[in-house]
């Protein structure tokens, strides 16, 4: 699990991308969950990173999930219809 906190913006999204892709590339990683419980803001660059990591996971036959979504991040993922691409339950927990 990767626990993320704070704001994910154009300034911080490259670091998030590196972190998630490195974790996903680890040989013992079959599934990765990004815990976004403590993330209070995301912009579209964060969405691009999450989609890139999801695509990479699919190409590696691994799973990438989101957990703990709430507030603005959840709203943005729902209104863009991106949330449905991730395996997440109604309570914001990875299923």
N, C-alpha and C positions, 0 to 999 in steps of 0.2 A: 504494500500500500504506500502511496505517496501522499503525504499530508501537506496540503497547500494552504497558505493563509495570506490575508491582505488583499491587495488590489492586483488584478492581472491586466496590464495595459501594454501598449506598443513598446514601452520601455522595459517591461519585465517579461514579456512573453518569450523572447529568445532564450532566456534562462530556463523557463518552464519547459520549453520544447526540448532543450538539451537534457534536462533532468529526466523527463518522461521517456524520451527515446533511449537514453542510456539504461534506465531501469528495464524497459521492455526488451532490450537486446541481451540482457543477462541470460545465460543458458538455463538457469534454474527458474526463470520467470515464465510461468504458463499463463498467468492472469495478473493484470495490474488494475488496481482501483485508485482513482484520483479522489481523495477525500477533500471536498470543497466546502466543508462545514464552516470554516473560518474565512472564506473568501466573500467579501462584501461587494465587490465590483469587478466586472469583466467588460472589456470592449471587444470589438470584432476581431482583433488580433488574437485574443484568447480563443475565440471560436475556431479560427483557422488552425491554431496549434492543436486543439482537441480533435479536430477532424483529421489532421495529418497523423496524429498518434493513433487514432482509430483505424485509419487506412493501413498504417504500418503494422499494427497488431493483426489485422486481417491477413495481410501478406505473409506474416510470420506464423499464421495459424495459432494466434494467441488471442486472449480476450482483453479488452480495455473497457473499463466501466467508470461511471461517475457515481459518487456518493455524497450525501450531505448537502445537496443543492437547496438553496433557499434564497429568498429576496430577489434582488436584481439579477444575479447570475441565472437563477431558475427562470425568471421572466424572459430574459433574452433568449435562452435556449428553447423555451416553449414557443415564443412568438415567431422564431425563425424556423420552427419545426425540426430543429436539430436534435432536440432531446430524445425524440423517438428513435434515433439511430443508435442510442446507447441503451444498454441493459440496466434500467433503473426502475425501481418500484415507485408507487405513488407517494411514499413517505420520504423520498429523496435518498433512499439507501440502495446500494448496488444489490441487484438480485442474484 
